[in-house]
Amino acid sequence: MAQITLNGNKKHISDNTTLEALLSDIELPKFYVVEKNMKIIYRENFANEILKDGDSVEIATFCGGG
């Protein structure tokens, strides 16, 4: 087991969990960006990005306004 921080909250995940697998369990809006350890990860890399103990993942969403 590994422990990561997801949007400021501690979360336990299985070893070798990819970012893609983590996100598949989360209801996401149409537009969002994912940051791992303060670095933006592009969608085409989600399946190859393996999460490790101590990683920090932030999911930011966009909203329009006037």
C-alpha positions as CSV (number, residue, x, y, z in Angstrom):
1,M,0.0,0.0,0.0
2,A,1.0,3.6,-0.7
3,Q,-0.3,6.8,0.8
4,I,-0.7,9.8,-1.4
5,T,-2.3,13.2,-0.9
6,L,-5.3,13.8,-3.2
7,N,-6.5,17.4,-3.2
8,G,-5.2,17.9,0.3
9,N,-6.6,14.7,1.7
10,K,-4.6,11.5,2.6
11,K,-5.6,8.5,0.5
12,H,-4.3,4.9,0.6
13,I,-3.9,3.3,-2.8
14,S,-2.5,-0.1,-4.0
15,D,1.1,-0.2,-5.1
16,N,1.7,0.5,-8.8
17,T,-1.6,2.4,-9.2
18,T,-1.5,4.6,-12.3
19,L,-2.9,8.1,-12.4
20,E,-5.4,6.8,-14.9
21,A,-6.7,4.1,-12.5
22,L,-6.9,6.7,-9.7
23,L,-8.9,9.1,-11.8
24,S,-11.3,6.3,-13.0
25,D,-12.7,6.1,-9.5
26,I,-13.5,9.9,-9.4
27,E,-16.3,11.7,-11.0
28,L,-14.6,14.5,-13.0
29,P,-16.0,17.5,-14.8
30,K,-15.6,18.0,-18.5
31,F,-12.6,20.3,-18.1
32,Y,-9.9,19.7,-15.5
33,V,-6.1,19.5,-15.2
34,V,-4.1,17.1,-13.1
35,E,-0.9,18.0,-11.2
36,K,1.4,15.5,-9.7
37,N,4.1,16.8,-7.3
38,M,3.5,20.3,-8.7
39,K,4.0,19.3,-12.3
40,I,1.1,19.2,-14.8
41,I,0.5,15.7,-16.3
42,Y,-1.0,15.5,-19.7
43,R,-3.9,13.1,-20.3
44,E,-2.0,11.0,-22.8
45,N,0.5,10.2,-20.0
46,F,-2.1,9.2,-17.3
47,A,-1.8,5.5,-18.1
48,N,2.0,5.6,-17.7
49,E,2.2,7.7,-14.6
50,I,2.6,5.4,-11.6
51,L,1.9,6.9,-8.2
52,K,4.3,6.3,-5.4
53,D,4.1,6.7,-1.6
54,G,4.2,10.3,-0.7
55,D,3.0,11.7,-4.1
56,S,0.7,14.7,-4.1
57,V,-2.0,14.8,-6.7
58,E,-4.2,17.9,-7.3
59,I,-7.2,18.0,-9.6
60,A,-8.1,21.5,-10.7
61,T,-11.3,22.4,-12.5
62,F,-12.2,25.3,-14.7
63,C,-15.3,27.4,-14.4
64,G,-16.5,30.3,-16.4
65,G,-17.7,33.5,-15.1
66,G,-18.5,37.0,-16.1
